[in-house]
Amino acid sequence: MSNIFNQDILYYWSAPFFISVILLEMFFSYRAKAKNYDFKDTATNVYFALVNFSLDLLMKVTSFAIMGFCYQYRIIDWEGNMSWAYWLLAFIGQDFLYYIHHYVDHHSRFFWAVHVTHHNSEFYNISTGFRSPVLQPLFRYMFFLPLAFLGVMPLHIMFAYAMNQNYGTLCHTNFIKSKLGWWGYIFVTPSHHRVHHASNTKYLDKNMGMVLIIWDRIFGTFQAEEDETEYEKLRYGLTKPLEDKGPVNIIFHEWKEIFKDFFNRKKDLPLTTRLKYVFMPPGWSHDGSTKTSKELQEELASTTEVITTPKELRVSPQKIKVE
């Protein structure tokens, strides 16, 4: 019975549903003249999803062998009792571990170089949810090993991952504007995930959750979507948009930049500093020539604080009279 809870079977049965939803969203986008879809961009999303799925299949022997090895040393033995507690652990545990995985993706340039593929589209629609970081199957399962030690079968670890991903994919839409009331206090909504994909400074590296938004609220990475103004519209993609949108460059452009920073910076830089260009957060630099999202947000906050200071308190030094 437990074999029906299989990642591949879930993908097989959910594929027609997602194809239908994407076609429906395309229809409403065209009807509303919303320009949410671009043929080349959508084709790239589909291509990356297929490459990611193929690599996932190739890695199955390795990933299940490693998870299975950890499962042998589980500290909880459920003895085949697939109770509600077991499945609650599988799904909530998976979502928490994915949050950690996602946080690392955004805060270490090495992992960001893989994950950035999911963010470099300037369009935001349900097909964007399939714009997979194609190299993630090489290491993704390593973040889920704690569940194996807690007695969750490897097959069910990946089934929970696939289920959570399906939910997250549906959050990639501009057509649900509502913040969904109480649901949005607990679960990720399209509004939350639009923030995550936005390249506006205040939205960078926010809302990492896939199903539950509570992790972001607990760990300080939550940011609500604010009403757009004439001066600040929500922008998707990277802070520095790609000029070459070919599939090879989309996958490897950040690796190229890492290579340049590691080898082409000043020749007297020590190896430890060069390694920081690989593993520190994206945007880190030893000389301040580029900035991390945290540094950019601190600058934005200080600028906003000056602008919003009450007028009577903003006294020019030239106007201060010393008696």
Secondary structure, 3 states (H helix, E strand, C coil): CHHHCCHHHHHHHHHHHHHHHHHHHHHHHHHHCCCCCCHHHHHHHHHHHHHHHHHHHHHHHHHHHHHHHHHHCCCCCCCCCCCHHHHHHHHHHHHHHHHHHHHHHHHCHHHHHHHHHHCCCCCCCHHHHHCCCCCHHHCHHHHHHHHHHCCCCHHHHHHHHHHHHHHHHHCCCCCCCCCCCCHHHHECCHHHHHHHHECCHHHCCCCCCCCECHHHHHHCCCCCCCCCCCCCCCCECCCCCCCCCCHHHHHHHHHHHHHHHHHHCCCCCCHHHHHHHHHCCCCCCCCCCCCCHHHHHHHHHHHHHHHCCCHHHCCCHHHCCCC
